Amino acid sequence: MRDYRKEFKDHCLTCKEYDIYSYSDSTHRGFRCKHHHRPMAFDESCSSYDFDKVRGNNQMDDAVSFRVRKGYDPKPDSSYWYVVSTICKILSIEYGEDRKEQISSYLNAFKEFREFAISIQSGIEFLGEYDVNGLRLANKLLDAYNENKEQTLLFMESELLPTMDSFAKMVSFSNYPGAMKFYTRLMASLGLKYSYKPVEIEDKKSIQPELIGPGRVRKILQNMD
């Protein structure tokens, strides 16, 4: 028999918070995490993981069977947060509960910042460019982490996290223009570190709020892979 407790150790399928007894919504995207209040991927690490000692393999078999029949398209809250999500993922993997408060402050700050940014033209333009470049920079950071954890963590601690701390502080004071400058600095640091030349959107004013993320702006630009 398939041993899910080993295969999905520390992941959603074996977690008490993951509801495998009811489907998340009418679109059948999967199963909802009761802690995050959204669908989660089976293989997504989480600092809130809580092992369910009672849950059996037969119950998990049913969940996998549903996933195979209906498909699975998790819609994480971090759909638009490519870089900050990757930073938080690395922090969670390396430090777990020790950095939980820090991780929460970053995620909440970007969520609040995005709600402001989407309401003004300059913010929409910023998010549009981020939708194009953010994912690529996040992938470069994650690739670097997988290749050399020690060097990447040193770069994060010395360059990225101080900037993220300042960003979160600006948001806490509702200084959103200041926060935008710090997040722009974060992107620039990543671009310089990984020799990435950002893709510029020529007609940024044509970007509409409904086109922002995840990846929609990136997909409508020509010559983008």
C-alpha positions in Angstrom: 0.0 0.0 0.0 1.2 3.5 -0.8 2.6 5.1 2.3 1.4 8.7 2.2 2.8 9.5 5.6 6.3 9.1 4.2 5.6 10.4 0.8 3.9 13.6 1.9 5.6 14.0 5.3 5.4 17.7 6.4 3.0 18.5 3.5 -0.7 19.2 3.0 -2.1 15.7 2.5 -1.0 14.5 6.0 -1.9 17.8 7.8 -4.8 18.2 10.2 -5.5 21.6 8.6 -6.0 20.2 5.2 -9.7 19.3 4.6 -9.8 16.1 2.5 -13.4 15.5 3.3 -15.0 18.3 1.3 -14.1 20.0 -2.0 -13.0 23.6 -1.8 -15.6 25.2 -4.1 -17.9 24.7 -7.1 -15.0 24.9 -9.6 -13.4 21.7 -8.0 -10.0 23.2 -7.6 -9.1 20.8 -4.9 -9.2 20.8 -1.1 -9.1 23.8 1.2 -6.6 24.4 4.0 -8.5 25.3 7.1 -5.6 27.4 8.3 -5.0 29.4 5.1 -8.6 29.4 4.0 -7.6 28.5 0.4 -6.7 25.5 -1.8 -3.1 24.4 -1.2 -0.9 22.1 -3.3 -0.1 18.7 -1.9 3.6 19.4 -2.0 3.6 22.9 -0.5 5.7 23.2 2.6 4.1 25.1 5.4 5.2 26.4 8.8 1.6 25.7 10.1 1.8 22.0 9.3 0.2 19.8 11.9 0.4 16.0 11.4 -2.9 14.1 11.6 -2.1 10.8 13.3 -5.7 9.5 12.7 -5.9 10.1 9.0 -5.4 6.8 7.1 -4.0 6.0 3.7 -7.5 5.0 2.3 -8.8 8.5 3.1 -5.8 10.0 1.3 -6.3 7.6 -1.6 -9.7 9.1 -2.1 -8.3 12.6 -2.1 -5.7 11.7 -4.7 -8.4 10.0 -6.8 -10.5 13.1 -6.7 -7.4 15.2 -7.8 -6.7 12.8 -10.7 -10.4 12.9 -11.9 -11.1 16.6 -11.5 -7.7 18.2 -11.8 -6.1 20.6 -9.3 -5.4 24.3 -9.7 -4.5 25.8 -6.4 -4.9 29.6 -6.2 -2.5 30.7 -3.5 -2.9 34.1 -1.9 0.6 34.8 -3.1 -0.4 34.6 -6.8 1.1 38.1 -7.4 3.9 38.1 -4.9 6.5 36.1 -6.8 9.7 37.5 -5.1 8.4 38.0 -1.6 6.8 34.5 -1.6 10.1 33.0 -2.6 11.9 34.8 0.1 9.4 33.7 2.6 9.5 30.1 1.3 13.3 30.0 1.8 13.0 31.5 5.3 10.3 28.9 6.2 12.4 26.0 4.9 15.6 27.2 6.7 14.2 28.6 10.0 10.6 27.4 10.4 8.8 28.8 13.4 11.8 31.0 14.3 11.0 33.3 11.4 7.2 32.9 11.4 6.5 36.5 12.6 8.9 37.9 10.1 7.4 35.9 7.2 3.9 37.0 8.2 5.0 40.6 8.3 6.4 40.4 4.8 3.3 38.7 3.3 0.9 41.0 5.0 2.8 44.1 4.0 2.9 43.1 0.3 -0.8 42.3 0.4 -1.6 45.7 1.9 0.7 47.4 -0.5 -0.8 45.7 -3.5 -4.3 46.8 -2.5 -3.1 50.4 -2.5 -1.0 50.1 -5.7 -3.9 48.7 -7.7 -5.9 51.8 -6.9 -3.5 54.3 -8.6 -2.0 54.6 -12.1 1.6 54.5 -11.0 0.9 51.5 -8.8 -0.8 49.7 -11.7 2.2 50.4 -13.9 4.5 49.1 -11.1 2.5 45.9 -10.7 2.3 45.4 -14.5 6.1 45.4 -14.7 6.4 43.2 -11.6 4.0 40.8 -13.3 6.5 40.5 -16.1 9.8 40.5 -14.2 8.9 39.3 -10.7 8.5 35.6 -11.6 11.7 35.5 -13.5 13.7 37.1 -10.6 12.0 34.8 -8.1 13.0 31.8 -10.1 16.5 33.0 -10.3 16.6 33.4 -6.5 15.1 29.9 -6.0 17.6 28.4 -8.5 20.5 30.0 -6.7 19.2 28.7 -3.4 19.0 25.2 -4.7 22.5 25.4 -6.1 24.2 27.1 -3.2 22.2 27.5 0.0 24.9 29.1 2.1 25.8 31.8 -0.5 22.1 32.6 -1.2 21.2 32.9 2.5 24.2 35.2 3.0 22.9 37.4 0.1 19.4 37.4 1.6 20.5 38.3 5.1 22.8 41.1 3.9 20.9 42.6 1.0 17.3 41.4 0.7 16.0 41.1 4.2 17.0 44.6 5.4 15.2 46.0 2.3 12.2 43.9 3.1 12.2 45.1 6.7 12.2 48.7 5.5 9.4 47.9 3.0 7.3 46.3 5.7 7.9 49.3 8.0 6.9 51.8 5.3 3.7 49.9 4.8 3.0 49.8 8.5 3.1 53.6 8.5 0.9 53.7 5.3 3.8 55.2 3.5 3.1 53.4 0.2 5.2 55.5 -2.1 8.2 54.9 0.2 7.4 51.2 0.3 7.4 51.2 -3.5 10.9 52.6 -3.6 12.1 49.9 -1.2 10.5 47.1 -3.2 12.0 48.6 -6.4 15.3 48.5 -4.7 14.8 44.9 -3.8 14.1 44.0 -7.5 17.2 46.0 -8.5 19.4 44.1 -6.1 18.1 40.8 -7.5 18.6 41.9 -11.1 22.2 43.0 -10.3 23.0 39.9 -8.4 21.7 37.5 -11.1 22.6 39.7 -14.2 18.9 40.1 -15.2 17.9 42.9 -17.5 14.3 43.8 -16.7 11.8 43.7 -19.5 10.3 47.2 -20.0 6.7 47.7 -21.0 6.6 50.5 -23.6 3.0 51.5 -23.1 2.5 51.1 -19.4 -0.5 53.4 -19.2 -2.5 50.9 -21.3 -2.3 48.3 -18.5 -5.7 47.9 -16.9 -6.2 46.7 -13.3 -8.0 43.6 -14.4 -4.9 42.6 -16.5 -2.7 42.4 -13.4 -1.4 39.0 -12.4 -0.8 36.2 -12.1 1.2 36.4 -15.3 -1.4 38.0 -17.5 0.6 41.0 -18.5 3.6 38.7 -19.2 1.5 36.5 -21.4 0.1 39.4 -23.6 3.5 40.8 -24.4 5.1 39.7 -27.6 8.4 37.8 -27.7 8.0 36.5 -24.2 8.5 32.8 -23.5 
